[in-house]
Amino acid sequence: FYLVFLRFQGVTEGYNGTIFAYGQTGSGKSFTMQGIVDPSTQKGIIPRAFEHIFESVQCAENAKFLVRASYLEIYNEDIRDLLGADTKQKLE
């Protein structure tokens, strides 16, 4: 987790950030990315990264930020938007 947060320092300076999880089905990628809310020690990389980014944005003075996020799944050459209204719908 520590290396991921070091990279997010650049995000608040205007650089794009990417977290890429790759591995065999059932190896724990989704849990690592999402985690669970309670207990807070089980939060995944995404909620922890969002907390870090928004804490940094909130502390910044005389700056404007635009924060955009995508959460995509590529499986069997199909792409799905996991933040979309219908997470089962395949993208072109």
BELUR-V731335 format. One record per pair of residues at least 24 apart in sequence whose C-alpha atoms are under 10 Angstrom apart, sorted by sequence separation. I is the first residue (numbers start at 1). J is the second residue. D is the distance in Angstrom with one decimal. If there is no record, write none. Layout:
i=I j=J d=D
i=I j=J d=D
//
This chain:
i=46 j=71 d=9.3
i=19 j=45 d=8.6
i=19 j=46 d=8.6
i=19 j=49 d=9.8
i=1 j=32 d=10.0
i=33 j=71 d=9.9
i=5 j=45 d=9.2
i=12 j=52 d=9.7
i=4 j=45 d=8.2
i=8 j=49 d=7.5
i=12 j=53 d=6.9
i=8 j=50 d=9.7
i=11 j=53 d=7.7
i=12 j=54 d=9.2
i=1 j=44 d=9.3
i=5 j=48 d=8.7
i=9 j=52 d=9.0
i=30 j=73 d=9.8
i=1 j=45 d=7.1
i=4 j=48 d=9.9
i=5 j=49 d=6.9
i=8 j=52 d=7.9
i=9 j=53 d=8.2
i=12 j=56 d=7.1
i=4 j=49 d=8.1
i=8 j=53 d=7.2
i=11 j=56 d=9.9
i=12 j=57 d=7.2
i=1 j=48 d=9.0
i=5 j=52 d=7.7
i=9 j=56 d=8.7
i=1 j=49 d=9.4
i=5 j=53 d=9.3
i=8 j=56 d=9.8
i=12 j=60 d=9.3
i=25 j=75 d=9.4
i=14 j=65 d=8.6
i=18 j=69 d=9.7
i=13 j=65 d=9.6
i=14 j=66 d=9.4
i=16 j=68 d=9.8
i=17 j=69 d=9.6
i=18 j=70 d=9.5
i=19 j=71 d=9.6
i=20 j=72 d=9.9
i=21 j=73 d=9.6
i=22 j=74 d=9.8
i=12 j=65 d=8.1
i=12 j=66 d=9.8
i=12 j=67 d=9.4
i=11 j=67 d=9.4
//
